[in-house]
């Protein structure tokens, strides 16, 4: 996850949203299949790139998952939802 975020900011365009969605979704699936939980921010970031890709409903689902798994992120996720206008 950290390498993906670094790539996104260090080399804009190299980590386009579709690539990030695929990698993050794969990381989440791998963690779940191993009975693990992804660290804070993974679902939030996946929601962000879903939003960049034009998938507002998928973005909302990821933001809601982030809130459910990490209640301390609720205020931030709610602000993000309000600012982005995600339905």
Order of alpha helices (4+ residues) and beta strands (2+ residues): alpha-alpha-alpha-alpha-alpha
